[in-house]
Amino acid sequence: MGFKKDFLWGGATAANQCEGGYNEGGRGLANVDVVPIGKDRFPILLGEVKNFDFKEDHFYPAQEGIDMYHRYKEDIALFGEMGFKTYRLSIAWSRIFPKGDESEPNEEGLAFYEDLFKECHKYGIEPLVTITHFDCPMHLIKEYGGWRNRKLVTFYENLCRVLFNRYKGLVTHWLTFNEINMILHAPFMGAGLYFEEGENQEAIKYQAAHHELVASALATKIAHEVDPNNKVGCMLAAGLNYPYTCKPEDYFKSLETDRENYFFIDVQSRGAYPTYALKEMERKGIEIPFIEGDTDLLKEHTVDFISFSYYSSRTVSTDPEVNKQTEGNIFASIENPYLEASEWGWQIDPLGFRSTMNALYDRYQKPLFVVENGLGAIDTPDENGYVSDEYRIDYMRQHIAAMRDAVELDGVDLMGYTSWGCIDLVSAGTGEMKKRYGFIYVDRDNEGNGTLKRSKKKSFDWYKQVIATNGENL
Ligand code: BGP
C-alpha cells in the first residue's frame, strides 16, 4: 500500500525564475526578462501593455534569478542530499535558439543543459523537463506577435527536435507547456501575447491556444519517434472551483469555470476539441484556425500522462455582492469561509487536492503527476540564519497525506510529486523574492540585494525523511 516503489519524489523550478545569466552563454532576450517587479507587472502579464524595452529605474528579477546558471552544481548536490528521485526544471528557449527562428541552435546553451542533466544523474536524479515554462524569445514576439502566429508551431517543433535528439538517454520525461491554461489569465507569460487597441482578446487567446495545442501534439509525436522510452505530459494549473452556495446557478458556474481549464487537457489527452468548447466558440464568433492535418494530429498524439500544479481550490458565485476578486492574484477567487488562506490569499485546502486528483483521474484515466505544490510564505531567518518553517512542513504534510489518500483510498494512479520552488526563487506572479517556497533558503531580497548564499531550512530535513520512507513518515 501507499506510494509506488518507484514514486518520483523531487522538486520543481523554472529557468526564468532561478537561472539568471539572462545575457550570458549566447542567450537571447525573452518575454520573462522584461517583466519588472512592482505596479507595472500585472498590466504586462495581462498583455495590456507592450513592454519591449528596459526602464532604468525598474528592477527585473528574472535577469539574475538566484544565479543558478552559475551555481547549479551546488544546488543539485543539495537536491541529491535530500534524496530527490527527480528534478523538474525548464529549458530557456532563448538559450537554445536566441531569437527563436534560427536554423541552427546555440551550442553553448545546449552544452549547459547537457552538463546540468549529467550532474543530476550523478545523484540518481531523473530530470523532468518542461520545454517552455512561461518563456518565449522576444524576437518571436516582436516579429511574429507570439503564439497568435502559426509560424511559432514550426519554431517550437525545431526546438523540440533538437532537444529530443541531443538529450536522448539523459531525459525521458517531458512536459510540453507549463500551465497551458494560463494563456487565459497571463497571456504575455503564457503565449508572448500583447493586444492592440480594440482587438478581440478572447479570440486571440484561443487562437494562440490552438497553436500551442497543435505544437504540443507535434512534440509528443516527435518525442515518441526519437525515443520510444520518452513519456510526454501536459501540464495544467489545476484546482477545483467550488460553488459558493448550493444554488443551481452557482453550481453551473463552477462547472463552466472548471471547463475553462479542462478544455486544454481534453484536447491534449482525449485528442479532440470538446463539444462544449466548440459550441461556446461558435456562439461567441471565435474561429479556431484549424488547418488540414490538425484534427488527425491532435487525435493521434495524445499525452502519456497528466501533470498539474495544485496550490489551492477556488470558489465562484453568481452573486455580484460576494463575487469580489482577491487582490494581487492572476487567478480570480472569492473567499471560502471554510478555509484558511496563505499570506497571499491562496486558500489552503488539502481535501480539495484529493478532490482535484480524483476529478482528473476520473476524467482522463491516465497516470497523474503532481509537478507543483507548496506554500508561498515569508521566511525570517534567526540570528544564525536558520529558518524554522513549521508552517511549510504543516502545509506539505497535509497535502502529501491527501495525496496518499487519493492513492490508497481512491486508487488514483500517481507517478510522482515535485514540490514547487524546492529552492527559493523569484515568484512568477509577483516577481518577489520574499514569497518563498523552498527547503533551501537563498539570501536575496526583492531589490536584488543579498549574498545568494544557500542554507537548509527545517523543512529540508523533514522532506529528506519523507522521501527516505517513501511518504510513510509525515
Ligand atoms: C505556477 C507557476 C510557477 C510558480 C507557481 C507559484 O503558476 O507554474 O512558475 O511560480 O505558480 O506562483 P507564484 O510564484 O506566483 O507564487
Residues whose N, C-alpha, C, O or C-beta is under 5 A from the ligand:
A	BS01	BGP	A14 E179 G376 V426 S427 A428 G429 T430
